[in-house]
Amino acid sequence: MSQPVQDEQVAAYWTRWNAKRWSDACAIEQLYAVAVCDTDPLKLHYSWCLWQVGQGTEAQWQLAWQAARRAVAAQQLGFADLYLVKAIDAATARQQMAGDPGRTRKNFELHLSLQAPLLDWYRAIEQVFPGRVLWHLPLDFKIPQTSANTRRYDLRAFDALLDALPRPAFDLAR
């Protein structure tokens, strides 16, 4: 199997996986009026961040965002109402890892290297969806009230997010 075909299959696989996560969250929201996910169900940030740190290719990123865009257009994936983002310095992350020896973290250094582009990603989200990114975790564990994101499936917002990502790394002709 050629690499482009394999990359396309990988993009399709993860888009389906993330669409299932989105569907589950929407079902929970219907039942309980709120759903909390431990990661962004769109999860498109991961392939972009991998590309930014040299662990993925531009071609893989293009396939990922194209598959995600199709899923957003079909309302199989969407943008969350609120994003909780917390930066953590490398020393603190390493200290937390050392304090929890029962968990294996085979990709720890990779994930640590993804933090800078991940923060760039959520700055772009904030630019497109002002007020929907909270840059700290609530101390009382109460989720702040937000109105429903009426632009969950907005392709203009999707495209604006891609345009808001830092350059020159994101220099695609769409």
N, C-alpha and C positions, 0 to 999 in steps of 0.2 A: 504494500500500500504506500502510495507516495505521501510525502510530508504534507502538501497542501490538502489532500483528501483527509488525512488523519487530523490535521488542525481543524478542518471544517466539522468533522465528527465530534471532536472534543468541544468545540464551541456549541454545537447543537445539544450535546449531552448536558453541559452545564446550564444552558438556557432552560432546558426541560426541567432539570433539577431545581433551579431557582424559581421557575414558574410553579412547580408543585409547592414549594415553600410559600410563595406568594398566595396561592390558592388556599392553603391551610390557614394562613394569617387572616385572609379575608373571611373565611368561614368562622374563625374564632371571633373576629370583629362583629360579624352578624349576630352571633349568639350572646356576646358579652359587652358589646359596644366599644371594646378596645382589645387590641392584640399587641403584644410586645414580642419582638424578635431579637434574638441575641446577635444578629448580624443583619445587614441590609439585604433584604430578599433579592433585590436587583443584582447585587454582588458584582456588578460590572467593574467596580473599582479594582478587583483583584487582578484581572488580566492587564488593566492599564498600569497598575503599580508594578507588576512583574516586568512589563516592558520598560518602565522608567528606570528600574535598577539593573537592567540587562539580563534578566532571567526569562524573558519572553521576547517575542519578535513583534515588529510592527504588523506583520501579516496576521499573526495570531490575535492581536488586539483588534484589527479591522474585522476579522471574522466574528469575534466576540461581540463587538458593538453592533454589527449588522444583525446578528441573530437576536440580540436583546432588543434592538429597535423594532424588528418584526414582531416580537412578543409583546412589546408595549403597544404597538398598533393594534394587535389582536386582543388587548386587555388581559393578557396572560401574565404580564409583569407590570409593575408600576412603581411610582415614587411614594415613599412613606409620608406620613403626616408629620413625623418628628424624628430627628436623628440625634442620638446622644453620643457625643464623641469626647474621648478623654485622651489627651497626649500623655505619654509616660516616658521619662528619660531612661536611657539604656541601663544605667546603674541600678535604678529602682526595679526595672524589669528583671535584671539578672538576680537581684536580691530576692525578689518574689519567686523566681524559678528555683533558686537554691533552697528556699524555705518550703518547697513542695516537691520533695524527691520522689514521691509516689507517682507523679505524672511524667510521662515521657514527652519530650518536646524536640523531636528530631529536626524540625524545621525552625527552631527558635531564632537562629541568626538571620535566616531569610526573612522571617516575619518582622524581626526587629528592623531590618533594612527597609522594609516597606512602609514604615511609619511616616517618613517625610512626604513621600508621594501620596499616601493615604490622607494626610492632613490637607495637602493641596486639593485632593479630590473633594473633600467635604467643604473646603472654602469655595470651590466651584458650585457645589450644591447650594451653599448658602447664598451665593450670588444669584442663582436662578430662583431659589425659593427662600427669600428673606424671612428670617424669624423661625425657620424650621430646623435649624441646627443649634443644639445646645452644647456648649463646649466644656461641660463638666457634668458629672453624674450628680443627680439630686441627692443631698445628704439624707433626707428623710425617706428616700425611696418612693416618693410619690411622683408619678409621671405628671409633668405639667400639662394642663389642659390646652389643647389646640383645636382649632376647627379642622374639619375634614379637608384634606388636600383635594380641592376640586380639579387640580391639574395632574392627578395621578397618572393619567394615560396620555398626557399632552406631548405630541411629537415635537412641537416647537420648543418645549422645555427640554426635551431630550437633546435636541440639536444644540440648544443654547448651552446645555451642560458641556457637551463636547467642545464647543467653541470657547467656553470659559476655562478649560483646562490649560495649564501652563504650556507655553511654547518655548523652544522650538520642538520639543519632543512630540507634541501633537500637531503635526503639520500635514494632515490628510486632506485630500480633495474628496469631498463627499459627493 
